[in-house]
Amino acid sequence: MSPFRLPLVILSALLASTARAQFCPLDAGETIQKIVACKPEVTTAECRKLAQSVGCSVVRELPSINAIVIELPAFKADGATAKLKATFKVDLVETDKKINWLKAVTAAPPVPAAQFEFGDVARDILKKINGLKPVAVADPEQPWGIRRVNAAASWTSTRGQGEGAAIAIIDTGITRSHPDLAGVVIGGFNALDPKKPDAWDDDQGHGSHVAGTIAGRRDGKGVVGVAPLAKLYAVKVLDSEGNGGFSSVIAGIEWAAKKGIKVANMSLGADEGSEALKRAVAAASKAGLTIVAAAGNSGGPVGFPASYPETIAVAASDVKDGVADFSSRGPEVDFIAPGVDVKSVKMGGGWEELSGTSMATPHVAGLAALAVARGASTPAAVRAMLKRAATPLPGHASTLQGMGMIDAGKLQ
């Protein structure tokens, strides 16, 4: 190396460091994340360089939408956005908002007692108090929702076994130690922290409850899922309070699609959309991933990502085949499934009943896995098989139930 080259290299590094220090001062205060998506012809390296020119650090790459997530001081955000949009290489800059994805899809229990464990006698008393007749259960391992979608009718031919029928649960993670989930979870990914990709255990409980409805083991106790021999991947995109950014949800979707997984359950939702999320969902569908998503619990318009056309949006019904009052509605709804007082796995052990379109969604995701096991190899084929097996609930408009309730015995 030339005796002059080393000082020049050091000087260049110092100047770059000084420039970054000026843009990202140590006392910058609040920071914000931005998703910067470049045009298709721009390479990832070029996009990264552009994003870094206005950001303190690169948080992650989102290759399916050719985007980079950067962190920068909040007071610099507007200027950085304007600078990026001024270049012909960037076609999207949006804030990577951190929101709670569970409030919109998980309902409060109808009576306080539903939060606790009860035996059959106590549950019958509660049903009488609520004006419902006790229901005789021939197979207590099957919660009412599993019976309503007639899951057992498919079990003589398939219970969701086979690598192709594996399901990604994009949620809060999964408690793999629960007896009903022992040996069911075969891998996972933590999208919240790029430095700890394997830390995907559930610390909230939501993802574990969803997992039990999809693939609870048939072991004579607890609950059995719609597809009891299906394998699960835990894709953790939400923290212990149900919070997560758009970029973490997108990263989870990308991971599932890249893994070649055919079905993803997204029992989560937001009241507002994101162009980056919309693009990621479309890219995942094109890659072969069927996304089953909760319609939402607002009683109003369908939330996101369920409202995107590539997803299968699921509304919630009750034990009397009524539409749950909280269930979101609109032309985007594709199917309806049991979503009130759904018994499934409890994170700390045992089982609990929860309500919401969050609880309805895994019934359809499990049915989608059965469809894959029966030969549906693309999102379009999965949707078509589910549609053929669905029957509208009498007295309810299609905006409330889509194509109706799916019967596993009619999957073909």
N, C-alpha and C positions, 0 to 999 in steps of 0.2 A: 504493500500500500504506500502511496506517495506520502511523504512527511507532511504535505499540506492537506491531504484528504481527511485524515482523522479529525483535525480541528474543525474542518468544514462540516463533517458529519455531526460532531458534537454540537456545533453552533446551530445547525438545522434542527436538531432535536430540541435544543433549548428554546428556539424560536417557536417551534410547534407547541411545546409545553406551555410557553408563556401565552400564546394565543388561546389555547384551550383554557388556561387558568383565568384569562380575562373573560371568556365566554361563560365559563362554569366556575365562578368564584366559590371558595370554600364556604362562605357565608351566604350562599345564594338563597337559602331558606327552602320554601316548598318547591318540590320538583314535580314534573308531569311527564307522562309517557305519551309518545305519538307513534302511530302506525304509518309508516311511509311506504307506499306501494309504487313501484316503478312500472313503466310500460313493458310489454312482453319482450321487446327487442333489447332491453337493457339487461346486462348481466348482473348476477347477484353481487359480484365484486364491485361493479360500478355503482349499483344502488346502495351498497353498504358505505362506499366512500362518500356519496352524496349525503346520506343520512348522518354520517359521522361529522360532516362539515358544519352541522348546526346542532349536534347533540353532544352531551357530555360523555355518554357511553351507549354502546349497543347492548340492548337487553337480550334480544333473540332475533333469529331470522324466521320468516314465515314463507317458505319456498313455494307453496302451492298457489300463493297470490303474489309472488315476487315482491315481498315486502320485508322491511326492516323495522324493528321496534326500537326506538331510542328514548333515552331519558334526558331531560333538560330542565333548567330552572323555569318555573311557571311564568315568571315575568318576561321570559325570552320567547315564550311559545308562539305568540302572534307573529313576531318578526321572523322566526324560523319557518313558520308555516308559509308565510308570504314568499320567502326566499326559495323554498322548495317548489312551490307551485309555479314560480316564475320560470323554472327550467322545463324544457320540453320532455325531459326524461321521466318526470314524476307525474302520475295521473291521480294520486289520492294521498291526502294527508288528513288523518282524523285522530281525535283524542282517544287514547286507550283507556276508556272509562272503567273504573272498578265499581261494580254494583253487587247487590245481593240477588242471586239468581234463584233462590228458593222461596222467597216470600210470595212470589207471583204464582207458584205452582203447588204449594203445600198448604192445605186448609187446616184451620183449628178443628179439633174433634167436636162433634155435635153435642156431646155431654162430657163433663169432666172425667167421669168414670172410664171413658174409653182410653185414657192415658195409662191405665193400670192393667195388671194381669188379673184375669178372673177365670174361674172354672166354668164349666158348662151351666151349672145351676145359676150362678150369679149372672152370667150373660143372658140367660133366659129371663131373669127378673128384670134386667135392664131393658130388654126388648119389649117386655110388657109395659114397663113404665113409659116407653117411647111410642106405645100404640102399635107395636108389631108383634105378630105371633111368633113363638119360638119355632125355629126351623130344625127339623130332625136331620141329623148329619150322619150319613152312612159311613163316610170316610172322613173322620175329623182332621186328618192330615191335609185335606184339601180345603183351603179357605173358600168362602162363597164365590169369590171372583174366579178362582181356578175352575170351579164347577160350572160357573156361568158361561165361560168361553169353551166349555166342553173339552178341556185339554186332554183328559184321559182317553178320549176317542181316538187320539192320534198315537197314543203310546204303544199300541200293538205293532205299529209299523216304524215309528221313530219317536224318540224322546229328546231329539236334538243332538244326538251324538255325532261325532265326526268333526274334524278340524274346521271344515268349511262353515259350520253352524255356530262357531264361537261368536260371542257378543262382547262388544266394548261398552262398558258402563261409564259414560262421561259424566262425572259427578264429584262427590266428596271423597271417593276412594271406597274400599271394601274391607270389612273385617274378615280376614281369611280364617281366623281361628274359631269362628262360630260353628257349632256342630252341623248346622244345615248347609254350611258353605265349605266344609272341610274337603279339600281336594278339588274344589270347583274352580277356584281362581288360579289361572296358570301363568299370569304375568301382569305387568302394569306399567304405568308411566306417570310421573309427577310433573305436570306442566306448570305448576306454580313456581318451582325453583329449578332452573336449568342446571344448577350445580348439584342437585340431589334428585336425579330422575327416577331413582328406585324407591323413594320415600312416598309410597302411594297408599299406605294404610288409612282407613277411615278414622277421622277424629271428630265427626259430626253426627253420623248415624244415618243420614239420608241415603247415601249410596248403598249401604248394607241392606236397608229395607227394600230398596229397588231390586237388589241382587237376589233376595230370597224369593220374590215374586217371579222372577225370570227362571231361576235355576236351583231353587231349594232342593236338597237331596231327598229322595224317596227312601226314608229310613225308619218309617213307622212312628215318628214323633215330630213335633213342631209343625212345620209347613213344607209342602212340596210346591215346586214351581211349575210354570207352564211347560218348560222344557228341562226336566230334571237331570238329563245327562249332558246338557250343553256346558261348555266351558266358558269362563268369563275372563275378561281383561279389565283391570281396574285402572281407569284413566282419571287421575285426580286433577281437576281444574278449579275446584272450590276449596276454600279453607274451612276452619272449624266453625265459622259463623255463616257459611254459605256464600262468601264473597269471592269474587274473581274478576279479572279484567277480560275485556274482549280478546286480547291476545292470548291469554292462557286457554280460553275456550277454543280458540282457533287452533292453537298448538295441539290440543288434545284431539281435535278432529283430524288434523294432519297426521298425527301419529297413528291413529286407527286406520286411516286410509292407506298410509304407506306400509303398514303391517299386513295389508291384504285382508283385513277383517271385513266380513260381509254385512254385519248389522251393528248399529250403534244405538244405544238407548240414551236419550237426553231428557231426563226428567228435570229440566231446568228451563228457565225462561226469563225474558226481560220485556218491559213495556215499550222499549225503544229498540230499533234495529241498528245495524252497523253495515256500511257498504263492504267493509273488509270481511265481516262475518258472512254476509250474503255470498261473496265471492268464494269464500272457503267452503261453504256448504255445497255450492255448485260444483267446485273442483272435486270435492270428495265423492259426490254422486257420480260424476264422470269417471272417477277412478274405481267405482263399483261398490261404494259404501251406502247402504240403506240407512238413513237416519230417521228414527222414530222419536218424535218430540212431543212434550206436554203442551196442550193448547193454551193453558193458563187458567188462573182462578179468579179473574177479574169479573166474570159474569158479562164481560163486554167483548171487545175485539180480541182475536187470537194474537198471542204474543210472538216473540222471536226467540229461537229460530223457527218455531213451528209454522209461522205464516209464509215462510219461503216455499216456493212450489216444489222444490226437490225433496222436502221432508214429508213424513207421514205424521200429520197432526192428530192428536188423540184427545177427545173430550171424555168426561167422567159421568158414569151412571151410578145409581144406587141399587139396593137389593130388590126394589120393586120395578126395576127397569125404567125408572124415572131419570130425567137428566138432572144432575146435581145443580143446585142453585148457583154455586160458585163457578161452574164450568164455563169457560170462555166460548164464544160462538161466532160463527161467520162462515162464509163460503170456503174458507181455508181448511175447515175441519174435514178430516178424511174418515175417521172411525170413532166409535165410542166403546169404552171398556169400563169394567168395574173400578170405581174410584172413591167409594165411601166406606169407611170402617174396614179397610183392607188389612188383614193380619199378615205380618211378615217378620223378618229377622230384626232384633233389637241389638244395637251395637255392643252394649255392655253384657249381653247374654239374655236369653229368653226371647220373647216375641212381643210385639205391640201392634195396635191398630192405628193406622193413620189414614187421612183422607186427602184427596187432591188429584188433579190431573197428573201429578207426579206418580201417583199410585196406579192410575189407569194405564199410563204409558208402558210400563214393563209387561203388562199382559199382552199388548200388541207386539212389543219387541220379541217376547218369547214365541209368539205365533209366527213372527217373521223368521225366527231361527228354525222353526219347524218347517216353514216353507222352503228355506234354503236347503234343509236336510232332504226335502222331497224333490229337489232339483231346480228350484228357482235360483238362477245364477247371476242375475242383474237386478238393480233396484226396480226397473220397470217390470221384470218378471215377478219379483216379490210382491209388488203392489197389485199386480193383476191377479195373483193367486189369492191374496187376502180379500180382494174385491169379490171374487167368485164365491168366497166362503162367508160373505157378510149378508146379513138380513136386517133391513131397517126396523127399528123399534116402532111399534104402532103409536100413532098420535103425536109424533115429534117431527118437526121440520128437519130437512137435511142440513140446515145451518147449525143445528144443535148436535147432530150425530153423524154427519157425513154419510157414508154408505151403510152405516149401522154397526151391529154387533157381529163379530167374527166367531164362527163355529169351527173349532179345530177339526171336527169330524168331517168337514166339507172341504178341507184343504186338498187341492189336486191340480 
